[in-house]
Amino acid sequence: MPPTRGRPLALKLLILLLVPLLSLVGLWAFAAALTAGDGLRLRETDNLVTNLADPAEQIALRLQSERLASIEFMADPRPNKNVARLAKYRTQTDKAVAAFRKLGQEQPESTLELSAQLGLLYGALDNLLPEIRRGVEAADGDPLWVITGFSEMVDNIYRMLDALVLMPDLPLYRQARAVTMLGEAKDLLSRERALIVVILARGRVEPREREVFTGLVATRRLLYSQALTHLDAGLRGPYERLATSPVYREFAEAEDMIAGQGALTGLPVTAATWPIDGQNLWNAVERNQTELVQGIVRRVTPAATSIMVKIGVAGGVGLIAVVASIMLSLRFRKHLVTELAALRDAATELADVRLAGLVRRLRTSTGPPAPEEVVELRVKTDTTEIVDIVQAFNAVQTTAVEAAVSQAKLRHGVSQVFVNLARRNQSLLHRQLLQLDAMQRGTEAPDTLADLFKLDHLTTRMRRHAESLIILSDQAPGRGWRNPVPIHDVLRAAVAEVEEYARVEVLQPPQVSLLGTAVTDVAHLMAELVENATLFSPPQTRVDIRSTTTPHGLMIEIEDRGLGLPRTELDELNDRLAEMPEFDLAQSDRLGLFVVGRLAARHDIKVTLGPSPYGGLTAMVSLPSTILAAQPALSGR
């Protein structure tokens, strides 16, 4: 049975469940977005390291090696080994630049700052590097310009590395930034080594070279000390040990000596060891740099693992929890809706089938209900509230059955009272009619005869009313006919039982007779309709009764000239006449309507009310051929 109004419970449950489910989905999406942001940054970091950071550091290393080889070539281009070394390092630099360009093209769009730094680096590699190489090969090339040119390209690389977002974790980012600063300090060391080659080739320290060298030393030492402050104890240890090692002290003494050396003063005897001191410190710095990078990687790995675990928990486990919640909610909704639908179907079957059938049976029988008529409601459910509702329905069914049985007994008792009273009145009235008939035969006075005739007419009407009570009790009247009676006599007998019989005109009916078993009921039915026509029409008007044969029987029309009834009320009355109505004590003012309906249903007679051309009503009574006699016959009991 589908719902007839309002929103279904399934929709309301769905809306009710959507609120927490959407909240849960929103919380999951928020948590997943937070962790996914770290995951995206981690992925971006990996791409940047693979496509930009590592290839750029390789270019920096190759440029540092090419710078030193270029300065050595400019200091003494004659040895074949310097030419071969320069060609080797240039080839390595070109390969590193080509690899960097190839991987850089695979890198997705980056920030504006990073794009700007990449543009500067590409411009330096495309324009400055060929120009520097031509200056190296020129006979009058300036070594300081060459060193500065290489340094500018390396600086561009480190500025680009500063623009990279390498680590979402701030402490690790500071460690990585310290590694970059140490890399810049290492490049400054590479520049110092190149200047030492220039100084040794000239045999003295020029003021310009000393100024440049002094700035390099100061900057290197500053970056070195600042970087160490960002490193924790575990990563700072190798650099602290290097700062106190003989290798660092020897090169630091060489730096101080070069910075204080005059232009006209020759180089000290220990100057021959400066390149070796620089190479030793370079090797130590490279070793520490490698260890530092490995230490950072070892720290990044747990952080990356932690981020991936968070992503897995927030994304995977959270999604599983959301899906599980949705599935459980939908299953709960379906289960509850199924139980309620079963309860609805059982209650509908109880109301429309079992109780309705019991009430119909109790109209004709007052016997106790059969076991199949009072079966308890059973619904498969495990919900406490629905179980309570089922029990409440069973209690309602018990009360309803008891009330129906009690009402049936009450109606039966009332019917019996009606029948007993009607039978007693009918007997007395019959005796009274016999007495009046005898008195009419025994007197010849006109006035007395008129009074006796009026009493006889009143007694006849009283007998009809008594018979109405018997009919309402679904019993048959006591009087009856054995032989068929002409329809004309039946209609005249019906008119005789009406108070204003003088206003009724019976037009000549067809030569048709009515079966004796139906005479009393048809006469009573017609009397009720005729009396109704006289009561609801003006006293100066007449009521016409016309009869016409039809293929299916006989049609009798009773037409008055009253005020009529509205169409809605006519339709309601016709609906009641179409089915045998059950007598309602609350509508005793329409007693005749119930009597006509009972009599019509007893003989399959169709009674219809309609508007009259004169403004009143026309009652059309269709008598079926089954109650008509084949040939007219004389009346008789």
C-alpha positions in Angstrom: 0.0 0.0 0.0 1.8 3.1 -1.1 1.7 6.3 1.0 -1.1 8.7 0.1 0.2 11.9 1.5 3.3 13.5 3.1 6.8 12.4 2.7 7.7 8.7 3.1 9.6 7.6 6.1 12.4 6.2 3.9 13.1 9.8 2.7 12.9 11.2 6.2 15.4 8.6 7.5 17.7 9.3 4.5 17.6 13.0 5.3 18.2 12.3 9.0 21.2 10.1 8.2 22.6 12.5 5.6 23.3 15.1 8.3 25.9 13.1 10.3 27.1 11.4 7.1 27.8 14.7 5.3 29.5 15.9 8.5 31.7 12.8 8.6 32.5 13.2 4.9 33.3 16.8 5.4 35.6 16.0 8.3 37.3 13.3 6.3 37.7 15.6 3.3 39.2 18.3 5.5 41.7 15.9 7.2 42.5 14.3 3.8 43.1 17.7 2.3 45.5 18.7 5.1 47.5 15.5 4.8 47.2 15.5 1.0 48.7 19.0 1.0 51.8 17.6 2.7 51.8 14.7 0.3 51.6 17.0 -2.7 54.4 19.1 -1.3 56.4 15.9 -0.7 55.8 14.8 -4.3 56.7 18.3 -5.5 59.9 18.1 -3.4 60.8 14.8 -5.0 60.2 16.2 -8.5 62.2 19.3 -7.7 65.0 17.3 -6.3 65.0 14.9 -9.2 64.5 17.4 -12.0 66.2 20.6 -10.7 68.1 20.3 -7.5 70.3 17.3 -8.2 71.1 18.3 -11.9 71.8 21.9 -10.8 74.3 20.7 -8.1 76.0 18.6 -10.7 76.3 21.7 -12.9 77.8 23.6 -9.9 80.4 20.9 -9.3 81.3 20.8 -13.0 81.6 24.6 -13.2 83.8 24.6 -10.1 86.1 21.9 -11.7 86.1 23.8 -15.1 86.9 27.1 -13.3 90.0 25.6 -11.7 91.0 23.9 -14.9 90.5 27.2 -16.9 92.6 29.2 -14.4 95.3 26.6 -14.6 95.2 26.7 -18.4 95.4 30.5 -18.4 98.3 30.4 -15.9 100.3 28.0 -18.2 98.6 26.9 -21.4 101.7 25.0 -22.7 101.5 21.7 -20.9 99.3 19.2 -22.7 97.8 18.0 -19.5 96.2 21.4 -18.8 94.6 21.4 -22.3 93.4 17.8 -21.8 92.0 18.6 -18.4 90.2 21.7 -19.6 88.6 19.8 -22.5 87.5 17.0 -20.2 85.8 19.4 -17.7 84.2 21.4 -20.4 82.7 18.2 -21.8 81.4 17.2 -18.4 79.9 20.6 -17.9 78.1 20.5 -21.3 76.7 17.0 -20.4 75.5 18.3 -17.0 73.9 21.3 -18.6 72.1 19.2 -21.3 70.8 16.8 -18.6 69.6 19.7 -16.6 67.7 21.2 -19.5 66.1 17.9 -20.4 64.9 17.2 -16.8 63.9 20.9 -16.4 61.5 20.5 -19.4 59.7 17.6 -17.6 59.2 19.7 -14.5 55.6 21.1 -14.2 54.8 24.7 -13.8 56.6 26.3 -10.8 56.4 29.5 -8.8 57.1 32.9 -10.3 60.3 33.2 -8.2 61.6 29.8 -9.3 60.7 30.6 -12.9 62.6 33.9 -12.7 65.7 32.2 -11.2 65.6 29.5 -13.9 65.4 32.2 -16.6 68.5 33.9 -15.1 70.4 30.5 -14.9 69.5 29.5 -18.5 70.6 33.0 -19.7 73.9 32.7 -18.0 74.5 29.2 -19.3 73.5 30.2 -22.8 75.4 33.5 -23.0 78.0 33.9 -20.2 79.5 30.5 -20.3 80.6 30.7 -24.1 81.9 34.2 -23.5 84.0 33.0 -20.5 85.4 30.1 -22.5 86.4 32.5 -25.3 88.1 34.7 -22.7 90.0 31.7 -21.3 91.3 30.9 -24.7 92.3 34.5 -25.4 95.9 35.4 -24.9 95.1 38.5 -22.9 92.2 37.1 -20.8 91.7 38.3 -17.3 91.7 35.5 -14.7 89.7 37.5 -12.2 87.0 38.1 -14.8 86.9 34.4 -15.6 86.6 33.5 -11.9 83.9 36.1 -11.4 82.0 34.8 -14.4 82.0 31.2 -13.2 81.0 32.5 -9.8 78.0 34.4 -11.2 76.7 31.2 -12.8 77.2 29.2 -9.6 75.5 32.0 -7.6 72.5 31.7 -10.0 72.3 28.0 -9.2 72.3 28.6 -5.5 69.7 31.4 -5.8 67.5 28.9 -7.7 68.0 26.3 -5.0 66.9 28.9 -2.4 63.6 29.3 -4.4 62.8 25.6 -4.1 60.4 24.4 -1.5 62.3 21.3 -0.5 60.7 20.3 2.8 57.3 21.0 4.3 58.7 20.3 7.8 60.3 23.5 9.2 63.2 22.0 11.3 64.2 19.8 8.3 63.9 22.8 6.0 66.4 24.7 8.2 68.8 21.8 8.1 68.5 21.6 4.3 69.0 25.4 4.1 72.2 25.0 6.2 73.4 22.4 3.6 72.9 24.9 0.9 74.9 27.5 2.8 77.7 25.1 3.3 77.6 24.4 -0.4 78.0 28.1 -1.1 80.9 28.2 1.4 82.4 25.3 -0.5 82.1 27.3 -3.8 83.9 30.2 -2.2 86.6 27.7 -1.2 86.8 26.7 -4.9 87.1 30.4 -5.9 90.0 30.8 -3.4 91.8 27.8 -4.9 91.5 29.4 -8.3 92.9 32.7 -7.1 95.8 30.9 -5.4 96.7 29.5 -8.8 96.7 33.0 -10.2 98.8 34.3 -7.3 101.3 31.5 -7.6 101.6 32.1 -11.4 102.4 35.8 -10.8 104.6 35.2 -7.8 103.0 38.0 -5.8 99.6 39.2 -4.5 98.2 42.2 -6.4 96.0 44.6 -4.5 92.9 43.8 -6.5 93.5 40.1 -6.1 94.0 40.5 -2.3 90.8 42.5 -2.0 88.9 39.9 -3.8 90.5 37.1 -1.9 89.9 38.8 1.4 86.2 39.2 0.6 86.0 35.5 -0.3 87.6 34.4 2.9 85.4 36.6 5.0 82.3 35.5 3.3 83.2 31.8 3.4 83.9 31.9 7.1 80.7 33.8 7.8 78.6 31.3 5.8 80.4 28.5 7.5 79.7 29.8 11.0 76.0 30.6 10.2 75.4 27.2 8.6 76.7 25.5 11.7 74.3 27.4 13.9 71.4 25.8 11.9 72.7 22.3 12.2 72.0 20.2 15.3 74.7 18.4 17.3 74.3 15.2 15.2 75.0 16.9 11.9 77.4 19.7 13.2 80.0 17.3 14.7 82.0 16.6 11.6 82.3 20.3 10.7 83.3 21.2 14.2 86.0 18.5 14.1 87.2 19.8 10.7 87.5 23.4 12.1 90.0 22.1 14.7 91.8 19.8 12.4 95.4 20.5 11.0 94.0 20.5 7.5 91.7 23.5 8.2 94.3 25.3 10.3 96.9 25.0 7.6 94.6 26.5 4.9 93.3 29.1 7.3 97.0 30.2 7.8 97.4 30.3 4.1 94.3 32.5 3.8 95.6 34.9 6.4 99.0 35.1 4.8 97.5 35.8 1.4 95.2 38.5 2.8 98.1 40.2 4.5 100.6 39.8 1.6 101.8 43.0 -0.1 102.0 43.5 -3.8 105.8 44.3 -3.9 106.6 41.6 -1.4 107.4 38.2 -2.8 105.6 35.0 -1.8 106.8 33.1 1.2 108.5 29.7 0.9 105.4 27.9 2.1 103.4 29.3 -0.8 104.2 26.2 -2.8 102.1 24.1 -0.4 99.0 26.3 -0.8 97.4 24.4 -3.6 98.0 21.2 -1.7 96.5 22.7 1.4 93.5 23.8 -0.6 93.1 20.4 -2.2 93.3 18.7 1.2 90.6 21.0 2.7 88.5 20.6 -0.5 88.6 16.8 -0.1 87.7 17.0 3.6 84.8 19.5 2.8 83.5 17.2 0.1 83.6 14.2 2.5 81.7 16.2 5.2 79.3 17.5 2.6 78.5 13.9 1.5 78.0 12.7 5.0 75.8 15.8 5.8 73.6 15.1 2.8 73.2 11.5 3.7 72.3 12.5 7.3 69.6 14.9 5.9 68.3 12.1 3.7 68.1 9.7 6.7 66.0 12.3 8.5 63.8 13.2 5.6 62.9 9.5 5.1 61.1 9.1 8.4 59.4 12.5 7.9 58.3 11.4 4.4 57.2 8.0 5.9 55.2 9.8 8.6 53.5 12.0 6.0 52.7 9.0 3.9 51.3 7.2 7.0 49.1 10.2 7.7 47.9 10.3 4.1 47.2 6.6 4.3 45.3 6.9 7.6 43.4 10.1 6.6 42.8 9.0 3.1 42.6 5.2 3.1 41.4 4.3 6.6 39.2 7.5 6.7 37.6 6.6 3.4 37.0 3.1 4.6 35.4 4.4 7.7 33.2 6.8 5.7 32.2 4.1 3.3 31.5 1.7 6.1 29.4 4.4 7.9 27.4 5.0 4.7 26.8 1.3 4.1 25.8 0.7 7.8 23.5 3.8 7.7 21.8 2.7 4.5 21.5 -0.9 5.8 19.9 0.4 9.0 17.6 2.6 6.9 16.6 -0.3 4.7 16.1 -2.6 7.6 13.9 -0.2 9.5 11.9 0.8 6.4 11.4 -2.9 5.7 10.1 -3.6 9.2 7.8 -0.6 9.1 6.5 -1.6 5.6 5.8 -5.0 6.9 4.0 -3.5 9.9 2.0 -1.2 7.5 1.0 -4.2 5.3 -0.1 -6.2 8.3 -2.1 -3.4 9.8 -3.7 -2.7 6.4 -4.6 -6.4 6.0 -6.1 -6.3 9.5 -8.2 -3.2 8.9 -9.3 -3.8 5.3 -9.6 -7.6 5.2 -10.0 -9.3 8.5 -11.8 -6.7 10.6 -13.9 -5.6 7.6 -14.9 -9.2 7.0 -15.7 -9.8 10.6 -17.9 -6.7 10.7 -19.8 -7.8 7.6 -20.4 -11.3 9.1 -21.6 -9.8 12.4 -24.3 -7.9 10.5 -26.1 -11.2 10.0 -24.7 -13.3 12.7 -23.9 -12.7 16.4 -21.8 -15.8 16.8 -18.4 -15.5 18.4 -15.4 -14.8 16.1 -13.7 -17.7 14.5 -10.0 -18.3 15.4 -8.9 -17.3 11.9 -10.8 -14.0 12.3 -8.8 -12.9 15.4 -5.3 -14.0 14.5 -2.7 -11.9 16.2 -0.6 -9.5 14.1 2.9 -10.9 13.5 5.8 -8.8 12.1 9.3 -10.1 11.8 11.3 -7.4 13.7 14.0 -6.9 16.2 13.3 -3.3 17.0 11.8 -2.8 20.5 9.5 0.1 19.5 8.1 -1.8 16.5 7.5 -4.8 18.7 5.6 -2.5 21.1 3.5 -1.1 18.2 2.6 -4.7 17.1 1.5 -5.5 20.6 -0.5 -2.2 20.6 -2.2 -3.2 17.3 -3.1 -6.6 18.8 -4.6 -4.9 21.8 -6.5 -2.6 19.5 -7.7 -5.6 17.4 -8.9 -7.4 20.6 -10.8 -4.3 21.7 -12.2 -3.7 18.2 -13.4 -7.3 17.9 -15.1 -7.1 21.4 -16.7 -3.8 20.4 -17.9 -5.2 17.1 -19.4 -8.3 18.7 -21.0 -6.1 21.4 -22.5 -3.8 18.7 -23.7 -6.8 16.7 -25.5 -8.2 19.8 -26.9 -4.7 20.5 -28.2 -4.4 16.9 -29.6 -7.9 17.1 -31.3 -7.0 20.4 -32.7 -3.8 19.0 -33.9 -5.7 15.9 -35.6 -8.2 18.1 -37.3 -5.4 20.1 -38.5 -3.9 16.8 -39.8 -7.2 15.6 -41.6 -8.0 18.8 -43.2 -4.6 19.0 -44.0 -4.6 15.3 -45.5 -8.1 15.5 -47.7 -7.1 18.5 -48.8 -3.9 16.8 -49.4 -5.7 13.6 -51.6 -8.2 15.3 -53.6 -5.6 17.1 -53.9 -3.5 14.0 -55.0 -6.5 12.0 -57.7 -7.2 14.6 -58.6 -3.5 14.5 -59.0 -3.5 10.7 -61.3 -6.6 11.0 -63.3 -4.8 13.6 -63.6 -1.6 11.5 -64.5 -3.7 8.5 -67.4 -5.3 10.5 -68.6 -2.0 11.8 -68.6 -0.5 8.2 -70.8 -3.4 7.1 -73.1 -3.0 10.0 -74.0 0.7 9.6 -75.5 2.7 6.8 -75.1 6.3 8.3 -73.0 8.3 5.9 -71.2 10.3 8.6 -70.5 7.2 10.6 -69.2 5.4 7.5 -66.9 8.4 6.7 -65.4 8.4 10.2 -65.0 4.6 10.1 -63.3 4.9 6.7 -60.9 7.5 8.1 -60.1 5.2 11.0 -59.6 2.4 8.6 -57.2 4.5 6.5 -55.2 5.5 9.6 -55.0 1.9 10.8 -53.7 0.9 7.3 -50.9 3.5 7.6 -50.1 2.4 11.1 -49.8 -1.2 9.9 -47.4 0.0 7.2 -45.2 1.7 9.7 -45.2 -1.5 11.9 -44.1 -3.5 8.8 -41.3 -0.9 8.2 -39.9 -1.9 11.6 -40.0 -5.5 10.7 -38.3 -4.8 7.3 -35.6 -2.8 9.0 -35.0 -5.9 11.3 -34.5 -7.9 8.1 -37.6 -9.9 8.6 -40.6 -10.6 6.3 -44.1 -9.0 7.1 -46.8 -11.4 8.2 -49.2 -10.8 5.3 -48.6 -12.3 1.8 -50.2 -13.4 -1.5 -50.2 -16.7 -3.1 -51.4 -15.8 -6.6 -50.2 -13.0 -9.0 -51.8 -9.6 -8.6 -52.4 -7.1 -11.3 -49.9 -4.2 -11.1 -52.8 -1.7 -11.1 -54.2 -3.2 -7.9 -50.8 -3.1 -6.3 -50.4 0.6 -7.1 -53.9 1.4 -5.9 -53.1 -0.5 -2.6 -49.9 1.4 -2.2 -51.7 4.7 -2.7 -54.4 3.7 -0.2 -51.7 3.6 2.5 -50.8 7.2 2.0 -52.4 10.0 4.0 -53.0 12.4 1.0 -54.1 9.7 -1.3 -56.5 12.0 -3.0 -53.7 14.0 -4.6 -52.2 10.9 -6.3 -53.3 10.0 -9.8 -52.5 6.5 -11.1 -52.4 6.5 -14.8 -53.5 3.4 -16.6 -50.7 0.8 -16.2 -49.9 -2.0 -18.7 -51.7 -5.4 -18.3 -49.0 -6.9 -16.1 -49.3 -8.9 -12.9 -46.9 -9.2 -10.0 -45.9 -12.4 -8.3 -47.7 -13.0 -5.0 -44.4 -13.3 -3.1 -43.4 -9.7 -4.1 -46.8 -8.0 -3.8 -46.5 -6.9 -0.2 -42.9 -5.7 -0.5 -43.6 -3.8 -3.8 -46.7 -2.2 -2.4 -44.8 -1.1 0.7 -42.0 0.3 -1.4 -44.3 2.2 -3.7 -46.2 3.5 -0.6 -43.0 4.9 0.9 -42.1 6.7 -2.3 -45.6 8.1 -2.9 -45.8 9.3 0.7 -42.4 11.0 0.3 -43.6 12.7 -3.0 -46.8 14.1 -1.2 -44.9 15.3 1.9 -42.3 17.3 -0.1 -44.6 18.9 -2.6 -47.2 21.7 -2.3 -50.7 20.5 -1.1 -52.4 21.9 -4.2 -50.3 19.9 -6.6 -50.8 16.3 -7.7 -48.5 13.3 -7.9 -48.5 11.2 -11.0 -47.7 7.5 -11.3 -46.9 6.2 -14.7 -46.0 2.6 -15.7 -44.3 1.4 -18.9 -43.1 -2.0 -19.9 -39.4 -2.4 -20.9 -37.4 -5.3 -22.3 -36.2 -6.1 -18.8 -39.4 -5.7 -16.9 -41.6 -2.8 -15.8 -40.7 0.9 -15.2 -42.8 2.9 -12.7 -42.3 6.6 -12.4 -43.6 8.7 -9.5 -43.4 12.4 -10.3 -44.1 15.3 -7.9 -44.1 19.0 -8.4 -42.1 20.0 -5.4 -38.9 22.1 -4.9 -36.5 19.2 -5.8 -33.1 18.5 -4.4 -29.5 19.7 -5.3 -27.6 17.4 -7.5 -25.0 16.5 -4.8 -27.8 15.4 -2.5 -29.5 13.4 -5.2 -26.2 11.6 -6.0 -25.8 10.8 -2.3 -29.3 9.4 -2.1 -28.9 7.3 -5.3 -25.6 5.9 -4.0 -27.4 4.7 -0.8 -30.3 3.2 -2.8 -27.9 1.4 -5.1 -26.7 -0.8 -2.2 -28.6 -2.3 0.7 -28.0 0.3 3.4 -27.5 -0.6 7.0 -29.9 1.0 9.3 -28.3 3.9 11.3 -30.1 4.9 14.4 -28.6 8.4 14.1 -30.5 8.9 10.8 -34.0 8.0 11.9 -35.4 11.0 10.0 -34.7 9.0 6.8 -36.5 5.8 7.9 -38.3 5.5 4.6 -35.1 5.6 2.6 -33.7 2.6 4.5 -37.0 0.7 4.1 -37.0 1.4 0.3 -33.3 0.3 0.1 -34.0 -3.0 2.0 -37.0 -3.9 -0.1 -35.3 -3.0 -3.4 -32.3 -5.1 -2.5 -34.5 -8.0 -1.5 -36.1 -8.3 -5.0 -33.3 -6.8 -7.2 -35.4 -3.7 -7.8 -33.5 -0.6 -9.0 -34.7 2.7 -7.5 -33.3 6.0 -8.9 -34.2 9.6 -8.0 -33.9 12.3 -10.6 -35.1 15.9 -11.3 -38.7 16.3 -12.7 -39.5 18.5 -15.6 -42.0 20.3 -13.3 -39.3 21.2 -10.8 -39.7 18.4 -8.3 -38.4 14.9 -8.2 -39.1 11.7 -10.2 -38.6 8.4 -8.5 -38.0 5.7 -11.1 -38.6 2.1 -10.0 -37.4 -0.7 -12.3 -39.2 -4.0 -11.5 -37.3 -6.9 -13.0 -39.0 -9.5 -15.1 -38.3 -12.2 -12.5 -41.0 -10.9 -10.2 -43.6 -10.3 -13.0 -46.2 -12.9 -13.9 -46.4 -14.1 -17.5 -50.2 -13.4 -17.7 -52.3 -11.1 -15.7 -54.4 -12.8 -13.1 -57.2 -11.9 -10.7 -56.2 -10.7 -7.3 -56.7 -13.1 -4.4 -55.1 -14.3 -1.3 
